[in-house]
């Protein structure tokens, strides 16, 4: 079946008890067992829940994985992946990554004796040179957040595996509509399900998908032991959102392309970061690696300083000033003060996340309305 058909039907089969075309929400926390010592398919919702299992089946199918796990947040999913490691191990992470991931790696994981090195993953030579004999995990995002850098995932998988490390890809910005990292050799895909998968700013969740059943088993053990699972209501909402995922992502990408072209010619804008633009350094790679579009995320640098960007980001009417991304409504934010404020300032500036950078998450509003909103906001910069 095609992607959009699987998004609607896989894991979402009609209810056998009633014939309902939408599977019911199973809110039960515990399940009656056949007999002492005999276990049914479900026993306790932390260990498994029918509504969550339905979502996980959909996610595994869409990401071409053998299994998926749904978590209470994207950060919970990321944390679970890092718990595969032990004290003394090393992580190489891309430099263009979500601020919350940076905070987890540098402020929490390192307390467990796991060291972290940032390297620009779109520069394969620099990524390769960052690996050591102790590297057990390579963590990248493509497109990167917030600079929209494009990483060669197939090459990264070869590099990581040659050094005996796993490759994990945060696929939140691309979604499986545009990029399926497991098909390119990655071992783990992570999603903040809060974003494009849910798509309506009304749930908090995360996911891990693997191509190796044994790795899925290890991650499931950690998830069950630590307990950061997605609840039944959130699982239902995420399943509902996924049914329109492809239509939303493609429409958002079309509008994002037009906005990127508009911003590129604007007198108040000095640089636009969008892989759909021919002069983007990763454009050719993105055209090969991303299937049928370049996504609904872009960022740009305004003329001036922090205050100029602050005035522009705070002056929009349709673009709402908020963190998060990937939903039907358009959002605007200033990474240095919001999504990436958890970066150490020196690291943030060293990796190009400047004070005058603005990030957009393009929603489903009409292009003309969003264009006009940015035009009036930039007049305030």
PADRENZA-763972 format. One record per residue: x, y, z of N, C-alpha, C in turn. Coordinates in steps of 0.02 Angstrom, whole numbers, always signed. Layout:
X Y Z X Y Z X Y Z;
...
This chain:
+42 -60 +0 +0 +0 +0 +43 +62 +0;
+17 +116 -29 +53 +179 -30 +54 +209 +41;
+99 +258 +50 +111 +288 +116 +46 +314 +147;
+9 +355 +109 -50 +387 +139 -104 +336 +155;
-106 +280 +118 -154 +227 +134 -135 +191 +198;
-70 +177 +206 -47 +145 +268 -58 +191 +328;
-50 +256 +318 -60 +304 +373 -132 +301 +399;
-178 +282 +357 -248 +279 +377 -268 +210 +403;
-238 +157 +375 -264 +90 +388 -220 +45 +432;
-154 +50 +427 -110 +5 +465 -115 +22 +539;
-132 -27 +580 -140 -16 +652 -207 +15 +670;
-246 +33 +621 -309 +67 +634 -369 +28 +606;
-364 -37 +611 -416 -81 +585 -481 -71 +625;
-537 -83 +593 -601 -74 +626 -606 -118 +688;
-644 -95 +736 -652 -131 +799 -692 -195 +787;
-662 -253 +802 -698 -317 +789 -759 -326 +831;
-762 -293 +889 -820 -303 +933 -881 -265 +909;
-871 -206 +880 -928 -164 +862 -930 -145 +788;
-875 -154 +752 -872 -132 +683 -855 -58 +675;
-839 -24 +731 -822 +47 +728 -761 +57 +683;
-765 +106 +637 -709 +117 +591 -650 +151 +626;
-663 +182 +684 -609 +211 +724 -600 +168 +786;
-540 +140 +797 -529 +98 +856 -543 +137 +920;
-572 +105 +971 -587 +140 +1033 -525 +158 +1072;
-532 +206 +1117 -478 +224 +1163 -482 +179 +1224;
-428 +143 +1237 -427 +98 +1295 -392 +134 +1353;
-433 +159 +1399 -407 +197 +1455 -387 +154 +1515;
-399 +90 +1511 -385 +45 +1568 -311 +46 +1586;
-297 +47 +1650 -228 +44 +1673 -205 -28 +1684;
-252 -74 +1694 -233 -144 +1705 -283 -190 +1670;
-261 -252 +1657 -300 -299 +1616 -304 -366 +1652;
-363 -396 +1652 -373 -461 +1685 -334 -515 +1647;
-301 -560 +1685 -259 -613 +1656 -296 -680 +1658;
-279 -726 +1613 -313 -791 +1610 -308 -831 +1674;
-248 -830 +1705 -236 -868 +1766 -171 -844 +1796;
-159 -858 +1861 -96 -838 +1890 -37 -867 +1850;
+9 -825 +1831 +67 -848 +1793 +56 -855 +1719;
-7 -845 +1696 -22 -846 +1625 -38 -774 +1603;
+0 -751 +1554 -6 -680 +1535 -41 -672 +1468;
-88 -626 +1466 -120 -608 +1403 -77 -558 +1364;
-102 -534 +1309 -65 -488 +1267 -50 -423 +1305;
-96 -401 +1347 -87 -341 +1387 -97 -357 +1460;
-57 -326 +1503 -65 -338 +1575 -69 -274 +1615;
-28 -224 +1595 -25 -161 +1632 -5 -107 +1581;
-39 -50 +1583 -31 -3 +1528 +40 +25 +1520;
+79 +26 +1573 +149 +46 +1564 +185 -3 +1517;
+168 -66 +1522 +200 -118 +1481 +170 -124 +1412;
+109 -102 +1404 +76 -106 +1338 +3 -88 +1344;
-22 -54 +1293 -91 -32 +1293 -117 -38 +1222;
-178 -62 +1211 -203 -72 +1143 -202 -9 +1099;
-218 +48 +1128 -219 +110 +1089 -149 +131 +1071;
-103 +123 +1117 -32 +140 +1103 -3 +90 +1052;
-21 +27 +1060 +5 -24 +1014 -19 -11 +942;
-81 +14 +935 -106 +30 +868 -65 +85 +837;
-49 +137 +875 -6 +192 +850 +63 +166 +833;
+91 +124 +875 +158 +98 +862 +160 +56 +798;
+106 +20 +784 +104 -18 +722 +104 +28 +661;
+68 +83 +665 +67 +132 +611 +137 +162 +601;
+169 +182 +656 +234 +214 +651 +286 +167 +622;
+286 +105 +643 +334 +56 +616 +324 +49 +541;
+263 +48 +518 +250 +41 +447 +274 +102 +409;
+259 +162 +433 +276 +223 +397 +351 +236 +394;
+387 +213 +446 +459 +224 +447 +498 +163 +422;
+463 +113 +396 +494 +52 +370 +535 +17 +424;
+507 +15 +484 +541 -18 +540 +509 -83 +558;
+543 -120 +602 +515 -183 +627 +475 -173 +691;
+485 -116 +724 +449 -103 +785 +455 -30 +805;
+405 -6 +842 +405 +63 +865 +384 +66 +938;
+404 +119 +972 +386 +131 +1041 +362 +203 +1047;
+305 +213 +1079 +278 +280 +1089 +291 +303 +1160;
+316 +364 +1167 +337 +391 +1232 +296 +452 +1252;
+305 +472 +1314 +268 +529 +1341 +292 +595 +1311;
+352 +598 +1283 +377 +658 +1250 +435 +639 +1205;
+454 +684 +1161 +512 +672 +1119 +575 +666 +1160;
+581 +706 +1212 +641 +701 +1254 +644 +636 +1292;
+586 +608 +1311 +586 +543 +1343 +611 +490 +1294;
+591 +496 +1231 +614 +448 +1181 +689 +455 +1171;
+714 +516 +1166 +786 +528 +1158 +824 +500 +1218;
+799 +513 +1277 +832 +489 +1338 +836 +413 +1338;
+782 +380 +1317 +782 +307 +1315 +837 +281 +1269;
+847 +313 +1211 +899 +291 +1165 +968 +298 +1197;
+979 +351 +1234 +1045 +360 +1266 +1057 +310 +1322;
+1003 +282 +1350 +1011 +233 +1404 +1034 +165 +1379;
+1044 +159 +1314 +1078 +100 +1287 +1152 +101 +1304;
+1177 +161 +1320 +1249 +171 +1332 +1266 +161 +1406;
+1331 +156 +1419 +1357 +147 +1487 +1409 +200 +1502;
+1426 +207 +1565 +1478 +253 +1585 +1542 +239 +1547;
+1573 +292 +1521 +1633 +285 +1481 +1621 +287 +1407;
+1558 +278 +1386 +1541 +281 +1315 +1540 +354 +1291;
+1537 +361 +1226 +1542 +427 +1195 +1488 +435 +1142;
+1459 +496 +1139 +1409 +513 +1088 +1438 +568 +1044;
+1431 +560 +979 +1444 +615 +932 +1376 +639 +908;
+1362 +703 +919 +1298 +731 +898 +1310 +787 +848;
+1264 +794 +802 +1267 +849 +755 +1263 +915 +792;
+1293 +966 +762 +1293 +1032 +793 +1227 +1069 +783;
+1190 +1051 +732 +1127 +1084 +716 +1070 +1041 +741;
+1059 +1043 +808 +1010 +1000 +839 +966 +1040 +886;
+910 +1011 +903 +862 +1043 +948 +895 +1061 +1014;
+876 +1119 +1041 +906 +1142 +1104 +894 +1096 +1162;
+836 +1063 +1164 +822 +1016 +1218 +866 +955 +1215;
+885 +934 +1155 +931 +878 +1147 +1000 +898 +1171;
+1022 +958 +1153 +1086 +985 +1177 +1086 +985 +1254;
+1033 +1009 +1285 +1030 +1013 +1357 +1033 +943 +1389;
+995 +895 +1361 +997 +827 +1387 +1067 +798 +1383;
+1100 +806 +1325 +1166 +777 +1315 +1219 +810 +1360;
+1214 +876 +1368 +1268 +911 +1403 +1255 +922 +1477;
+1192 +923 +1498 +1176 +939 +1567 +1152 +878 +1608;
+1133 +824 +1574 +1106 +765 +1609 +1146 +703 +1594;
+1153 +685 +1530 +1187 +623 +1511 +1259 +622 +1535;
+1292 +679 +1532 +1362 +680 +1553 +1371 +664 +1627;
+1318 +674 +1667 +1322 +656 +1738 +1330 +581 +1747;
+1308 +542 +1697 +1313 +469 +1701 +1379 +444 +1673;
+1425 +490 +1660 +1491 +470 +1635 +1493 +457 +1561;
+1445 +483 +1524 +1443 +477 +1451 +1464 +544 +1422;
+1516 +545 +1382 +1541 +607 +1354 +1507 +622 +1287;
+1506 +685 +1269 +1472 +708 +1208 +1516 +756 +1171;
+1519 +747 +1105 +1554 +794 +1061 +1507 +816 +1007;
+1503 +882 +996 +1463 +909 +941 +1507 +915 +879;
+1479 +896 +822 +1515 +903 +759 +1463 +918 +705;
+1479 +960 +656 +1432 +975 +602 +1421 +913 +559;
+1364 +881 +566 +1354 +817 +533 +1349 +823 +457;
+1337 +884 +432 +1336 +892 +359 +1406 +895 +330;
+1457 +900 +373 +1527 +897 +352 +1553 +829 +373;
+1554 +782 +327 +1569 +712 +344 +1639 +704 +371;
+1686 +743 +346 +1755 +738 +371 +1759 +758 +444;
+1725 +811 +462 +1726 +834 +532 +1687 +786 +576;
+1634 +758 +550 +1596 +708 +588 +1640 +647 +601;
+1673 +624 +549 +1715 +564 +554 +1772 +575 +604;
+1802 +634 +603 +1859 +648 +647 +1838 +653 +720;
+1773 +664 +733 +1749 +670 +802 +1739 +602 +836;
+1735 +549 +796 +1725 +482 +825 +1788 +456 +858;
+1779 +420 +912 +1834 +389 +948 +1818 +315 +958;
+1866 +275 +982 +1850 +205 +996 +1794 +195 +1047;
+1779 +248 +1086 +1726 +243 +1136 +1658 +266 +1111;
+1655 +290 +1049 +1592 +314 +1022 +1544 +256 +1010;
+1486 +260 +1041 +1436 +207 +1034 +1372 +232 +1000;
+1365 +298 +995 +1303 +325 +966 +1320 +389 +927;
+1295 +392 +866 +1297 +453 +826 +1226 +478 +819;
+1215 +542 +837 +1147 +570 +839 +1145 +630 +792;
+1102 +628 +742 +1099 +683 +693 +1026 +702 +679;
+1018 +762 +652 +953 +785 +627 +962 +808 +555;
+914 +793 +513 +915 +818 +444 +844 +825 +419;
+821 +886 +404 +856 +949 +411 +872 +963 +485;
+926 +1000 +494 +946 +1019 +562 +902 +1074 +589;
+905 +1080 +654 +863 +1128 +690 +908 +1175 +732;
+913 +1239 +714 +867 +1279 +674 +895 +1301 +606;
+954 +1277 +585 +987 +1304 +526 +971 +1265 +462;
+931 +1213 +468 +907 +1175 +409 +965 +1145 +369;
+1020 +1127 +402 +1074 +1092 +367 +1050 +1022 +347;
+1078 +997 +292 +1059 +931 +267 +1118 +884 +275;
+1105 +827 +307 +1156 +777 +321 +1145 +716 +277;
+1199 +690 +250 +1197 +629 +209 +1188 +569 +256;
+1127 +546 +263 +1113 +493 +313 +1143 +426 +293;
+1145 +411 +229 +1175 +348 +207 +1249 +348 +224;
+1284 +403 +211 +1355 +407 +227 +1367 +405 +302;
+1324 +439 +340 +1331 +438 +413 +1323 +367 +441;
+1276 +330 +413 +1267 +261 +435 +1329 +220 +423;
+1360 +228 +365 +1422 +192 +350 +1477 +211 +398;
+1484 +275 +412 +1536 +299 +458 +1524 +271 +528;
+1463 +276 +552 +1448 +252 +620 +1459 +177 +626;
+1435 +139 +578 +1441 +66 +582 +1514 +43 +575;
+1552 +80 +536 +1623 +63 +529 +1660 +71 +596;
+1635 +115 +638 +1665 +126 +704 +1629 +87 +759;
+1582 +44 +740 +1547 +4 +790 +1495 +43 +830;
+1470 +97 +802 +1421 +139 +836 +1353 +133 +801;
+1301 +151 +838 +1234 +155 +811 +1222 +225 +782;
+1182 +229 +729 +1160 +293 +704 +1087 +304 +722;
+1074 +358 +758 +1006 +378 +775 +991 +444 +740;
+933 +450 +710 +914 +509 +673 +850 +538 +702;
+854 +601 +723 +794 +638 +741 +760 +660 +676;
+705 +628 +659 +671 +639 +596 +610 +684 +603;
+609 +723 +657 +550 +763 +672 +535 +813 +617;
+585 +850 +593 +572 +903 +545 +553 +877 +476;
+582 +822 +455 +566 +795 +389 +502 +755 +390;
+491 +717 +442 +437 +668 +449 +449 +611 +400;
+418 +554 +410 +427 +498 +363 +397 +511 +294;
+358 +565 +288 +333 +583 +222 +391 +599 +175;
+442 +634 +200 +497 +659 +159 +561 +618 +165;
+574 +591 +224 +636 +553 +235 +623 +494 +279;
+650 +436 +260 +644 +376 +301 +714 +350 +316;
+744 +372 +371 +814 +357 +385 +831 +283 +390;
+784 +242 +414 +799 +170 +419 +813 +140 +351;
+780 +166 +299 +793 +142 +231 +862 +162 +206;
+892 +211 +240 +958 +236 +221 +1014 +208 +265;
+996 +162 +310 +1046 +129 +351 +1047 +148 +424;
+1006 +196 +445 +1003 +215 +516 +976 +157 +558;
+995 +157 +622 +972 +104 +668 +911 +124 +707;
+906 +189 +724 +851 +215 +765 +826 +279 +734;
+761 +287 +731 +730 +350 +712 +691 +376 +773;
+701 +440 +788 +664 +472 +842 +617 +525 +814;
+559 +531 +844 +513 +585 +828 +489 +619 +891;
+484 +684 +889 +440 +718 +935 +371 +714 +903;
+330 +669 +928 +264 +659 +899 +218 +719 +910;
+239 +763 +955 +204 +825 +967 +198 +867 +903;
+247 +858 +858 +254 +903 +801 +213 +878 +741;
+245 +858 +686 +208 +841 +625 +163 +780 +634;
+183 +731 +673 +142 +670 +679 +73 +688 +708;
+73 +722 +764 +9 +745 +792 -22 +800 +750;
+18 +851 +738 +0 +902 +689 -50 +954 +710;
-74 +955 +772 -126 +1002 +791 -112 +1036 +858;
-52 +1033 +883 -32 +1067 +945 -76 +1047 +1004;
-97 +984 +1006 -142 +964 +1060 -119 +900 +1095;
-57 +879 +1083 -33 +821 +1119 +42 +827 +1130;
+67 +792 +1180 +138 +787 +1194 +157 +714 +1186;
+209 +700 +1146 +228 +631 +1137 +293 +624 +1098;
+320 +564 +1099 +381 +548 +1063 +379 +477 +1038;
+427 +459 +997 +428 +391 +969 +499 +372 +950;
+513 +307 +956 +573 +277 +929 +551 +220 +883;
+585 +215 +826 +571 +161 +778 +638 +129 +760;
+640 +63 +757 +703 +28 +742 +693 -20 +683;
+749 -37 +651 +745 -87 +597 +768 -156 +621;
+800 -159 +679 +824 -222 +707 +779 -243 +765;
+747 -302 +762 +703 -323 +816 +737 -328 +884;
+802 -348 +885 +837 -354 +949 +847 -286 +980;
+862 -235 +940 +870 -168 +966 +803 -142 +992;
+749 -159 +957 +683 -141 +982 +669 -173 +1049;
+689 -235 +1057 +679 -270 +1121 +717 -235 +1177;
+778 -215 +1164 +818 -180 +1215 +786 -114 +1236;
+763 -77 +1186 +732 -12 +1200 +666 -21 +1237;
+628 -73 +1218 +566 -86 +1253 +579 -101 +1326;
+631 -140 +1340 +647 -156 +1410 +661 -92 +1449;
+699 -46 +1419 +715 +17 +1453 +652 +58 +1463;
+611 +62 +1411 +549 +101 +1417 +504 +73 +1471;
+495 +8 +1473 +452 -22 +1522 +480 -13 +1592;
+546 -17 +1598 +578 -10 +1664 +575 +61 +1690;
+578 +110 +1644 +580 +180 +1666 +512 +214 +1662;
+468 +190 +1619 +398 +209 +1623 +374 +270 +1585;
+415 +300 +1542 +394 +361 +1508 +354 +346 +1445;
+295 +316 +1454 +254 +294 +1397 +202 +346 +1378;
+181 +344 +1315 +126 +387 +1293 +60 +361 +1320;
+18 +406 +1343 -47 +386 +1369 -96 +369 +1314;
-150 +335 +1331 -199 +313 +1280 -231 +371 +1242;
-249 +425 +1277 -281 +481 +1242 -233 +513 +1192;
-170 +523 +1214 -120 +552 +1169 -107 +505 +1109;
-107 +440 +1123 -97 +392 +1068 -154 +397 +1017;
-215 +404 +1041 -272 +412 +996 -265 +476 +955;
-248 +530 +988 -242 +594 +952 -186 +591 +900;
-132 +558 +917 -77 +552 +870 -96 +509 +810;
-131 +454 +823 -155 +412 +768 -201 +451 +722;
-243 +492 +751 -289 +533 +711 -250 +583 +669;
-200 +615 +699 -160 +663 +662 -122 +633 +604;
-97 +572 +613 -57 +539 +562 -97 +527 +498;
-162 +520 +505 -204 +505 +447 -201 +560 +394;
-186 +621 +415 -180 +676 +367 -107 +699 +360;
-60 +661 +386 +10 +682 +387 +37 +700 +319;
+29 +656 +270 +59 +670 +205 +28 +732 +173;
-37 +739 +177 -69 +797 +147 -45 +861 +180;
-39 +861 +246 -16 +921 +281 +56 +938 +263;
+100 +889 +267 +171 +901 +255 +184 +928 +185;
+151 +900 +137 +163 +923 +68 +135 +993 +57;
+77 +1008 +85 +49 +1075 +78 +92 +1127 +115;
+116 +1109 +175 +158 +1155 +213 +224 +1168 +177;
+251 +1116 +146 +313 +1124 +109 +305 +1170 +49;
+249 +1166 +15 +237 +1210 -43 +235 +1283 -21;
+202 +1297 +34 +198 +1365 +59 +266 +1389 +84;
+302 +1344 +119 +368 +1362 +144 +415 +1382 +87;
+412 +1347 +31 +454 +1364 -26 +439 +1435 -50;
+376 +1451 -57 +358 +1518 -80 +379 +1572 -30;
+372 +1557 +35 +393 +1605 +86 +469 +1614 +85;
+506 +1559 +75 +578 +1564 +71 +600 +1608 +13;
+566 +1601 -43 +582 +1643 -101 +565 +1716 -88;
+510 +1728 -54 +492 +1796 -36 +543 +1827 +11;
+562 +1790 +62 +610 +1816 +111 +678 +1828 +80;
+697 +1785 +34 +763 +1791 +3 +770 +1858 -33;
+716 +1885 -58 +719 +1948 -95 +702 +2009 -52;
+690 +1998 +12 +670 +2053 +57 +730 +2093 +80;
+723 +2158 +81 +779 +2202 +98 +801 +2195 +171;
+757 +2173 +215 +774 +2167 +286 +803 +2098 +304;
+809 +2054 +255 +834 +1986 +267 +903 +1978 +236;
+951 +1953 +275 +1019 +1944 +249 +1033 +1873 +228;
+995 +1824 +255 +1007 +1754 +236 +946 +1713 +251;
+930 +1667 +206 +874 +1620 +216 +902 +1549 +217;
+881 +1511 +266 +901 +1441 +273 +842 +1397 +254;
+842 +1371 +193 +788 +1326 +171 +817 +1280 +117;
+816 +1215 +127 +848 +1169 +80 +816 +1168 +11;
+756 +1195 +4 +724 +1198 -61 +753 +1251 -106;
+790 +1298 -79 +820 +1351 -120 +882 +1323 -155;
+890 +1336 -220 +947 +1308 -257 +1015 +1327 -229;
+1021 +1385 -195 +1086 +1405 -169 +1099 +1379 -98;
+1053 +1341 -71 +1066 +1309 -5 +1121 +1257 -14;
+1171 +1256 +31 +1227 +1209 +22 +1206 +1135 +18;
+1150 +1118 +48 +1127 +1049 +48 +1071 +1036 -1;
+1059 +1082 -48 +1002 +1075 -92 +1004 +1011 -134;
+1061 +997 -165 +1065 +938 -209 +1055 +874 -170;
+1085 +870 -110 +1077 +812 -68 +1004 +805 -45;
+974 +861 -25 +904 +860 -3 +859 +836 -59;
+873 +858 -121 +832 +838 -178 +834 +762 -188;
+891 +731 -171 +897 +658 -177 +868 +622 -116;
+880 +648 -58 +866 +613 +5 +795 +625 +29;
+767 +684 +16 +699 +700 +36 +653 +688 -23;
+599 +654 -11 +557 +629 -65 +497 +674 -78;
+502 +714 -130 +444 +753 -151 +432 +817 -114;
+484 +847 -85 +476 +910 -51 +532 +923 -2;
+533 +984 +25 +587 +1005 +68 +564 +1025 +138;
+501 +1015 +154 +477 +1025 +221 +448 +1094 +234;
+415 +1100 +290 +381 +1161 +309 +418 +1205 +358;
+483 +1191 +369 +523 +1229 +416 +575 +1271 +378;
+584 +1332 +401 +638 +1374 +373 +659 +1424 +426;
+718 +1451 +417 +742 +1504 +461 +775 +1558 +420;
+781 +1616 +449 +813 +1671 +413 +844 +1720 +462;
+892 +1757 +439 +927 +1807 +479 +907 +1876 +456;
+886 +1917 +503 +866 +1985 +486 +927 +2032 +492;
+923 +2087 +456 +974 +2138 +464 +970 +2167 +534;
+1028 +2175 +565 +1028 +2203 +632 +1047 +2152 +684;
+1027 +2166 +745 +1049 +2127 +803 +991 +2089 +835;
+1003 +2067 +896 +952 +2030 +934 +886 +2068 +938;
+891 +2133 +952 +830 +2173 +960 +790 +2177 +895;
+825 +2182 +838 +790 +2184 +774 +750 +2120 +762;
+782 +2063 +776 +747 +1999 +769 +690 +1993 +819;
+701 +2018 +878 +649 +2016 +930 +588 +2057 +909;
+601 +2115 +880 +544 +2157 +858 +506 +2123 +802;
+542 +2093 +754 +508 +2060 +699 +468 +2000 +723;
+499 +1957 +763 +465 +1897 +787 +405 +1913 +831;
+408 +1970 +864 +354 +1988 +909 +299 +2030 +877;
+305 +2042 +812 +257 +2087 +779 +209 +2052 +732;
+214 +1986 +726 +170 +1950 +680 +100 +1944 +710;
+51 +1936 +665 -19 +1928 +686 -43 +1856 +675;
-25 +1827 +618 -45 +1758 +603 +6 +1708 +629;
+70 +1720 +616 +123 +1680 +646 +122 +1692 +721;
+109 +1639 +758 +104 +1646 +831 +172 +1635 +863;
+190 +1679 +909 +255 +1676 +942 +255 +1620 +993;
+283 +1563 +974 +282 +1504 +1018 +334 +1454 +995;
+359 +1415 +1042 +403 +1359 +1024 +359 +1303 +997;
+391 +1250 +976 +360 +1192 +943 +355 +1206 +868;
+327 +1158 +832 +326 +1163 +759 +281 +1108 +732;
+270 +1110 +666 +239 +1055 +631 +164 +1050 +634;
+130 +1102 +660 +58 +1097 +668 +23 +1138 +613;
-43 +1137 +614 -83 +1169 +562 -77 +1245 +565;
-62 +1273 +623 -54 +1345 +628 +20 +1363 +624;
+35 +1420 +593 +104 +1441 +584 +132 +1471 +648;
+195 +1455 +663 +228 +1480 +723 +292 +1516 +704;
+312 +1563 +746 +374 +1600 +737 +410 +1602 +804;
+476 +1599 +802 +514 +1604 +864 +585 +1627 +849;
+618 +1650 +902 +687 +1673 +899 +730 +1621 +937;
+764 +1577 +901 +798 +1521 +933 +845 +1540 +991;
+882 +1595 +983 +930 +1613 +1035 +897 +1627 +1102;
+833 +1648 +1100 +797 +1664 +1162 +745 +1612 +1180;
+732 +1564 +1134 +677 +1518 +1146 +699 +1445 +1138;
+692 +1416 +1080 +704 +1344 +1072 +775 +1323 +1085;
+824 +1369 +1076 +894 +1351 +1084 +928 +1393 +1139;
+887 +1420 +1184 +915 +1458 +1239 +955 +1415 +1287;
+943 +1349 +1286 +979 +1304 +1331 +1050 +1289 +1307;
+1066 +1308 +1245 +1136 +1302 +1222 +1180 +1348 +1264;
+1240 +1327 +1279 +1289 +1374 +1304 +1301 +1426 +1249;
+1304 +1490 +1268 +1307 +1543 +1218 +1366 +1533 +1170;
+1423 +1514 +1195 +1482 +1505 +1153 +1470 +1450 +1102;
+1440 +1395 +1124 +1423 +1340 +1077 +1373 +1363 +1025;
+1323 +1399 +1048 +1270 +1421 +1002 +1299 +1465 +947;
+1339 +1514 +965 +1368 +1559 +916 +1419 +1523 +872;
+1457 +1478 +902 +1508 +1442 +864 +1477 +1399 +809;
+1416 +1377 +820 +1383 +1335 +770 +1333 +1372 +728;
+1336 +1439 +729 +1297 +1479 +682 +1227 +1497 +703;
+1209 +1483 +765 +1142 +1501 +789 +1146 +1572 +817;
+1138 +1621 +773 +1151 +1691 +790 +1092 +1723 +826;
+1105 +1782 +854 +1053 +1818 +891 +999 +1846 +845;
+1015 +1855 +781 +967 +1885 +734 +931 +1832 +692;
+934 +1769 +715 +902 +1714 +679 +829 +1707 +701;
+785 +1697 +653 +714 +1685 +665 +695 +1619 +632;
+657 +1577 +667 +635 +1513 +639 +560 +1514 +628;
+539 +1487 +571 +468 +1482 +555 +447 +1409 +550;
+389 +1395 +577 +354 +1332 +562 +292 +1351 +522;
+292 +1332 +459 +239 +1353 +414 +179 +1306 +420;
+121 +1336 +431 +61 +1297 +440 +21 +1291 +375;
-45 +1288 +382 -88 +1276 +325 -127 +1338 +303;
-109 +1396 +330 -142 +1458 +308 -122 +1474 +235;
-159 +1519 +205 -144 +1539 +136 -77 +1575 +133;
-39 +1560 +81 +26 +1591 +71 +22 +1667 +73;
-26 +1696 +38 -29 +1769 +34 -38 +1801 +102;
-77 +1769 +145 -88 +1797 +212 -25 +1792 +254;
+10 +1736 +249 +73 +1729 +286 +126 +1776 +260;
+130 +1783 +194 +178 +1830 +164 +166 +1900 +189;
+104 +1922 +188 +88 +1990 +209 +102 +2000 +283;
+91 +1948 +322 +105 +1953 +394 +180 +1962 +406;
+221 +1924 +370 +294 +1932 +378 +317 +2000 +353;
+286 +2024 +300 +305 +2090 +273 +293 +2145 +323;
+236 +2144 +355 +222 +2198 +404 +266 +2190 +467;
+282 +2127 +485 +324 +2116 +543 +396 +2138 +530;
+421 +2123 +470 +489 +2144 +452 +496 +2219 +449;
+442 +2253 +435 +445 +2326 +434 +460 +2354 +504;
+449 +2313 +556 +463 +2334 +625 +535 +2319 +646;
+570 +2279 +606 +638 +2256 +626 +688 +2314 +623;
